[in-house]
């Protein structure tokens, strides 16, 4: 890489890091390009030289996080044990991702808040491909579980995959927003409650 290319790449990384911080803190609607520019210590004009819009920048940030979660799910899917055992591991991958940085799980929920033609973003197609790969991977584990008897028969693998991802993502999003308040109000240990919930979700597929 030339010096100019290295400088451009460094700026790109700094802008993405700043956007992630602001988006996690403020949410998609309340975050602004002005705030992201201030956090990155660049002008807003500089931001628009790298990203066409806040939507494009958000998709870049969320794609990075989504790819990390997908890698954790893939590792869990390659583990040992029955189909259900590896499904439990896949659900546990969400916990591993959440514990590394609790606020980042919220990034996935902002996709529904986007306006305009998302297909215009060069990253939207990649985002969709990662989601497709994740759901296909989980659906394959459901089918393997049905074949080995660990997952009960009659379950639609595709729907079960979407439900597991949707429910687990939603749970951790609420945990990031209200977890500490919820824990104090009900007098429960948050980690124990989280593990219980994840087992409840994965165990609902059990064939035994």
C-alpha positions in Angstrom: 0.0 0.0 0.0 1.1 3.5 -0.7 1.3 6.1 2.1 -1.9 7.7 0.9 -3.7 4.4 0.9 -2.5 3.6 4.4 -3.7 7.0 5.6 -7.1 6.5 4.0 -7.4 3.0 5.5 -6.4 4.4 8.9 -9.1 7.1 8.6 -11.7 4.6 7.6 -10.9 2.5 10.7 -11.1 5.5 13.0 -14.5 6.6 11.5 -16.0 3.1 11.9 -14.8 2.9 15.5 -16.3 6.3 16.2 -19.6 5.5 14.5 -19.8 2.2 16.5 -19.3 4.1 19.8 -22.0 6.8 19.0 -24.5 4.3 17.5 -24.2 2.0 20.5 -24.7 4.9 22.9 -27.4 6.9 21.1 -29.1 4.4 18.8 -29.6 4.8 15.1 -32.2 7.5 15.1 -30.6 9.7 17.7 -27.0 9.4 16.4 -26.0 12.0 13.9 -23.1 12.4 11.5 -22.1 15.6 13.4 -21.6 13.6 16.6 -19.8 10.8 14.7 -17.5 13.4 13.1 -16.7 15.0 16.5 -16.0 11.5 18.0 -13.7 10.7 15.1 -12.1 14.2 15.3 -12.8 14.7 11.6 -15.1 17.2 9.8 -18.4 15.9 8.6 -17.3 16.6 5.1 -14.5 14.1 5.6 -17.0 11.5 6.7 -19.0 11.9 3.5 -15.8 11.3 1.5 -15.8 7.8 3.0 -19.5 7.0 3.5 -22.4 8.3 1.5 -24.9 8.5 4.4 -25.5 7.6 8.0 -27.3 4.5 6.8 -24.3 3.4 4.8 -22.0 4.0 7.8 -24.4 2.1 10.1 -24.5 -0.9 7.7 -20.7 -0.9 7.6 -20.5 -0.9 11.4 -23.2 -3.5 12.0 -21.8 -5.7 9.2 -18.4 -5.9 11.1 -20.2 -6.9 14.3 -22.5 -9.3 12.5 -19.5 -11.1 10.8 -17.9 -11.5 14.3 -21.0 -13.1 15.7 -21.3 -15.3 12.6 -17.8 -16.6 13.1 -18.6 -17.5 16.7 -21.7 -19.4 15.5 -19.7 -21.2 12.9 -17.2 -22.3 15.4 -20.0 -23.6 17.7 -21.6 -25.4 14.8 -18.3 -27.3 14.1 -18.1 -28.5 17.7 -18.7 -32.0 19.0 -21.9 -33.6 20.2 -25.4 -34.0 19.0 -27.3 -31.5 16.8 -28.9 -30.2 20.0 -25.6 -29.9 21.8 -24.2 -27.8 19.0 -27.4 -25.7 18.9 -26.9 -25.0 22.5 -23.3 -23.9 21.6 -24.7 -21.7 18.9 -27.1 -20.0 21.3 -24.1 -19.7 23.7 -22.2 -17.9 21.0 -24.6 -15.0 21.4 -23.6 -14.8 25.1 -19.9 -14.9 24.3 -20.4 -12.0 21.8 -22.5 -10.1 24.3 -20.0 -10.5 27.2 -17.2 -9.1 25.0 -19.1 -5.9 24.4 -22.7 -5.7 25.7 -23.7 -2.6 23.7 -22.8 -4.0 20.3 -25.7 -6.5 20.3 -28.0 -3.5 19.9 -26.5 -2.7 16.5 -28.4 -5.6 14.9 -31.8 -4.2 16.0 -31.4 -0.9 14.1 -31.7 -2.6 10.7 -35.5 -2.2 10.8 -35.1 1.6 11.5 -33.5 2.3 8.1 -35.4 4.4 5.6 -35.0 4.6 1.9 -33.8 1.9 -0.6 -31.3 -0.1 1.5 -30.2 -1.9 -1.6 -28.4 1.3 -2.6 -25.8 0.5 0.1 -22.9 -1.7 -1.1 -22.9 -3.3 2.4 -26.6 -4.2 2.5 -26.2 -7.3 0.3 -23.3 -8.4 2.4 -25.4 -8.0 5.6 -28.1 -10.2 4.0 -25.6 -12.8 3.0 -24.2 -13.1 6.5 -27.8 -13.4 7.9 -28.5 -16.1 5.3 -25.4 -18.0 6.2 -26.2 -17.8 9.9 -29.8 -19.0 9.5 -28.7 -21.8 7.1 -26.1 -23.0 9.6 -28.6 -23.1 12.5 -31.2 -24.8 10.3 -28.7 -27.5 9.4 -28.1 -28.2 13.1 -31.8 -28.6 13.6 -31.9 -31.1 10.8 -28.9 -33.0 12.2 -30.6 -33.0 15.6 -33.8 -34.4 14.1 -31.7 -37.1 12.4 -29.8 -38.1 15.6 -32.9 -37.9 17.8 -31.7 -35.0 20.0 -34.2 -32.6 18.4 -37.9 -33.6 18.2 -39.5 -34.5 14.9 -42.0 -32.2 13.3 -40.0 -29.0 13.8 -39.6 -26.8 10.7 -35.8 -26.2 10.6 -36.0 -22.9 8.7 -38.6 -21.4 10.9 -36.8 -22.7 14.1 -33.6 -21.1 12.9 -35.1 -17.7 12.4 -36.9 -18.0 15.7 -33.8 -18.9 17.6 -31.8 -16.0 16.1 -34.7 -13.5 16.6 -35.4 -14.5 20.2 -31.8 -14.7 21.2 -30.9 -11.3 19.6 -34.0 -9.7 21.2 -33.2 -11.1 24.6 -29.6 -9.7 24.6 -30.8 -6.4 23.2 -33.2 -6.0 26.2 -30.5 -7.2 28.5 -28.2 -4.5 27.2 -30.8 -1.8 27.8 -32.6 -3.0 31.0 -30.6 -5.9 32.4 -29.2 -4.2 35.5 -32.5 -2.6 36.4 -34.4 -5.8 35.8 -31.9 -7.7 38.0 -32.2 -5.3 40.9 -36.0 -5.1 40.6 -36.5 -8.9 40.7 -33.5 -9.7 43.0 -32.0 -12.2 40.6 -28.5 -13.0 39.5 -28.2 -11.7 35.9 -25.7 -14.3 34.7 -27.8 -17.2 36.2 -30.9 -15.7 34.6 -29.3 -15.4 31.3 -28.0 -19.0 31.3 -31.4 -20.2 32.4 -33.1 -18.3 29.5 -30.7 -19.6 26.9 -31.2 -23.2 28.1 -35.0 -22.6 28.0 -34.8 -21.4 24.4 -32.4 -24.2 23.2 -34.1 -26.9 25.3 -37.5 -26.2 23.8 -36.3 -28.2 20.7 -35.2 -31.2 22.7 -36.4 -34.6 21.4 -36.2 -36.2 24.8 
